[in-house]
Amino acid sequence: DTAGNQLPYIDRISWMLVPDREVRVMKYISGETSITHYETVEADYTLVMENREKGGYRVFKWIPAATSIGTLFVNQNVKEPVLRELLTDVQFRRALSLAINREEIVQLVFAGLAIPRQHSVYPGSPYYEEKFEKYYIEYDPEKANQMLDEIGLTERDSEGYRLRPDGKTLEILFEVMTGGWGQEPDIAEMVRTYLKDIGIKVNIKPEETQLWVTRARAGEQEIGVYGTCGA
């Protein structure tokens, strides 16, 4: 150190990779790890804070690399032609965005410790522009319904779901990565409810990381649910 005393050195570092979020949290609060890298602690914040003395650890909060969790990756090159026509329509995608109650997701999934936003870089980045962060993030299902009507999706089936131009029920498959930050499955379930309110049926398929990435890279997903990072 600055006084000339020899500093201690770490001879060995062992990384413990634990895919299951609940198991990870139990290891944290039981003191089984010396240093923990856990970016999305919001859902477990109270539990982690209450067990600091028992586990012998401190909690530091910082801005994570993740700029959006529960991001909907809309595949505009989906193979099915009728669905592709809808997903490439910017008005359709804007309607999806307006139908999502981000503030409710923040409160229920992130314990109020997140900010409703689009995927964009954070304020402070030289590339930040507020308009990108707030683009169609307001919760307005009435306007979303109106936009869907305007692009011709006015007919409904017996369950109240909209019909596609070919007469089939408008349904979209969400493929949700289960090995992501941890909140994606809960967010997908909430978004399913929001889109039902505007007449869109959502089916959810959980997938392990390797399968999710393989299908995403092959362009086989309709909408993938994961998270995004930015600088």
N, C-alpha and C positions, 0 to 999 in steps of 0.2 A: 504494500500500500504506500501512501505518500510518506509514511514515517519509516519506511524501510523494512517493515515486518512482512514475513513470508505469508502470502495468501494461501488458503486451502484450495485444493484442486479437486475436481470431480473425476474419478478414475473411470467411471462407467455410467452410461445413461441407457435405461431400458424403456422403450415405448410400449405401452399396452394399448392395443387397438380393440375397442369394444363396440361392435356395431349397434347393439341394443341400447337405446337411450335410457331406459329405466335402470338397467344394470350399471351403466356408466354413472348415473346419479348416485346409486347406492355405494359405489366405490368411492366417489368423492366424499360423501358425508361420513363414511366410515374411516376416512383417513388412509385409504390404501394407496393413494398416489401422492407424490411430493409436489409435482407441478401439473396442473390440469389445464388443457387447452379446450375450452368449451364455449363456443361463440354464442350459441342461442340458448342462454340460460333463462330467458324470460318466463317460460312456462313453468319452470321449477325454481324460480327466484326465491319465493318464500321458504320453501323447503331447504334450499341451499343456505340461505342466510340464517335460518333458525339453528342449523347444525354446525355452525362455524367452530364453536368452542369444543363440541364433542369430537369433531373431525380434526381439530387443530390446524385449520387453514384460514386464509384470508380471501376475500372476494374483491376483485378489481373489475370495474366496468370500463369498457372501451368501445370505440366504433369498430364494428366487425367488418370483415371483407365482404360479407353478404349485403348487397344493396336491396335485395328483394327475396323474400322467402314465400313459397307457394306460388311462384311465377307460373303463368299459363303459357306454355310454348305451343303456339298455334301453328300447325303444319299446313302451310299454304300450298304444298305440293302433294297433299294426300291423294292417293290413287283413285279413290271413288269420285267420279266426275261431278255428281250433283253436290256432294258435300264440299268438294274442292271449290266449286263456284261460290258457295256461301262463305267459306273461310277466307277466300281472297277478296271478298267484298269488305272494304274498310268500314262501311256503315254497320255491317253485321258485327265486326270485331269491336267497334265502338259501343254497340248495344250491349255486348257481353260485359265490357268494362263498367258501364253505367249501372248494370244490374247487381254488381258486387258491393256488398256493404263492408267496406274495408274497416271502418271504425268499429263495427261489431266484432270483426275478426281480431282487431288489435286488443279489444277488451277481453274477449273470451279465450283466445289462444295465446296471446302474448302478455296477459296480465296488465295491459295498459302501457307497456314499456316499449312500444314500437310506434312508428309514424306511418299513417296511410300514404302510400306513394306508388308511383310507377317504378319499374326498374330504370334507374338512372344513377349516374355518379352522385356522390354526396356533395352538399355545399362545402366550399373550400377547395374543391378540385378546380383546376383551370378550365375544365370542360363543362362545368355545371351550368345549367340553365333551368330556372324555376319552371318554365313552361313544360319542359319534358317530364319533370318530376310530378307535376300535377295534371298531366294530360288525361282528361276524361276519368278522373278518380272520384268525382262526386257520385253519391249514391242517388240514382234517379231512375227507379224501375218504370215509372210512368213514361219517361222520355225513351227509355230502352224499348218498351213495348211499341211506342209510336214509330220508332225507327225501323223495327222489324216489320210493322204493318206497311210502312212506306216502300220497303223493298219487295213487297208482294207476299209475305208470309202471313196471310190473314186467315187461312183455313185451319181448323183444329180437329183433332181426333176425339173419340169418346171420353178420353181421360183429360182433355184440355191441353194436350201438347200440340204445338204447331205442326202443320204438314209441310213437307218440302215441295218444291215444284213438281216432283214426280209422283206426289200423292202419298209418299211414305212418311211415317212419323219422324220428326226432326230429333234425332238423338246423336249424341257425341260421346265417344269413349275417352275418359280421362285415364291415362296411365301414370300412376303415382309412384315415385321412387320412395321405397321404404327405408333406404339406407342414407337418406339425405340429412337435413338438419333436425328432423324429427317432427316438425309441425305440419308437414305437407299432407298427410292423410286427414288430419282434422280440418285443415283449410279446404281440401277438396270436398269433404262432406258438406261443409257450409256453403261452398260455391254451388254444389249440386242443388241445394235448397233455393238459393237465389235465382238460379237459372230456371228452375221449375216455375217460379213465380212469373217468368216472362214467356213460358210455354216451350222451354227447351229441355228435353230429357237428357240426363247425364248418367252414364254408367261408369263405375269406377273399378279399375283393375290395379291392385298393388303389385309392384315388381321390385325384385332385388336390383341393386345398383348395376351389376353387369348386364342383366337382361335389358333394363331400362336404357342404358347407354347404347347397347347394340341396336335396339329397335329405333332409338332416336337418330343415330347416325345413318341407319338404312332408310330413314324417311317413312317408317311404317306406322308411326303414331298419328293419331288425329289431334289430340292435345296432350302434351306431356306436362306433368306437374313436378316441379323441383324448385330450385332457387337460382339466383344469379349473383355474380360478384362484379364489382367495378372498381375503378381507381378514383 
